[in-house]
Each structure stands twice: as C-alpha cells, then as structure tokens.
C-alpha cells in the first residue's frame, strides 16, 4: 500500500513495510513518480530525462530524448541522434574536420550572404 504523509510544506508518498514507513520515490521534473531503483539506470524513465540528469554514470544527449552510458561519450561512434556525444567541446571534434571542406563551406556562406543582400 502507498500512503501519503502531508504537512504544510511537503506531500510525501511512503510505503509501509512491516512496522516501518519507507520513502522510496523520486519525483521527476514533469511530476511523474518513480521508484529510486529506476534513477540513474541509463533509461529515460521520466520521459523528460530528469531521472538521469544529475547522474555521473550517464550522458544526457542535448536533445534530452536520449541517454547513453558515459563510457560511450567521445568513443568515436555516434550514439546520440543529435551527434552531441561526439561533437562537443569535451571531445575536441568538429563536424567538418577537413580544411578543404571548411573553405568550401565558408565560400558558400559568403556567397549566400552576398546574393541575399
């Protein structure tokens, strides 16, 4: 059974186990409640990523829709759909690494700006 204990500041959900009451719930930022065993388990159980947000064993992709183990960040393989696990300041990688491609992109952007004036 789940019970509620309320005072003027908080509403807590507790489980009665024998003669003890245990508070074993995590409240997500979107107000979903989970058992603590679902927090920091590399699965976005809340739906908004808040159960994985402050964990040291996971990397939350910039889109906040995907969570990967921290060991897969900067490993040379793209795991996040938004490329944020490989293309970030921690990894020191850029999407366009070739100097030739950088020059071509720069020329195209200058041409686009010039032609749109």
N, C-alpha and C positions, 0 to 999 in steps of 0.2 A: 504494500500500500504506500501511496505517496501522500504526505501530509504537507500542509502549509503552516508556516510559523510567521506571524507578522508583528512588527512593531511600527513605530511612527516613521522609520526611515527605510526599512527593508522588508521585502517579502521573500522568504527562503522556502525552498522545497526540500523536504527531508524524507528519508526512508527509515522506517522503524525496523531494526534488525534485532530481534530478541528484546532486550531491555534498553538498547541504545538507539539513538537517532543519528543518522549519518547524512551529511550534506555532500552529495557526490555528483553535483550537477554543474555544468559550465553553461553560462548564458552567452549566446552568440550576439554579435552586434545587431543582427536582424531579429532579436528576441526569440530565437529557437533555443530550446534547452537540450543539452546532450549529456550523457554520462562522461565523466572525465577520462575514461579509457578510450574515447574517440577523439581526444585532443592530442595534437602533435603526432598523428599516426600516418601522415603523408596522404591523407584523403580529405578533401574539402567537404566535410560532413555538414557544416552550417549552410553551405550554398553561397556564402559571401566571403569565405576564406578566413574569417576571424578565428576559427579554431586552430589554424595553422600559422597565424600572423606573427606571434612572438616566440616561435619555436626555434631552437638552434639547430635542429636536425633536418629542416626543410627549407626550400627556396620557393617563395610565392612569386609566380610569374607576374609581370607588370599588369597583365590583363585581369589579374586576381581570379581568373576562372580555372587556373591550373596550378597544382602543387607538385613539386618534384623533390626527391631526396637531395640534400645539399651536396652529396658526392657527385651528382650529375651536372652540377653547375660548372661551367668552364672546362668541360671534359672533351671538347671538340665535336660533340654531337648535339644537334639541336633537339631539345626535348620540349620546350615551350613553343606553342603555336605562334607566339609573337616574337620569337627569337631572343627574348630577354635573358635567357640563361647563358647565352654565348656572346651576344652583342651588348656589352655593358662595360662600364669603367673598371670593374674588378677583373675582367678577363683581358682587357687591353686589346680587344679585337674590334675591328670596324667591319661593316657590311661590305664596303668596297675597299679592298686592300691593294689592288693593283694601281700603280701610279698612272698608267695609261688610261684606265677607266675613270680615275679621279679627274684627269684633264678633260676627257670627253664629257663627263657629267658637268664639269664647270663650264665648258664651252656651250653646252646645250642650255644651261640655266641662264647664261649671259645672253644668248640668242633669244631665248623665250622672253626675258625681261625687255630686251631692246625692241622686239617685234610687237610687244603688247603696249608700248608707250604711245 
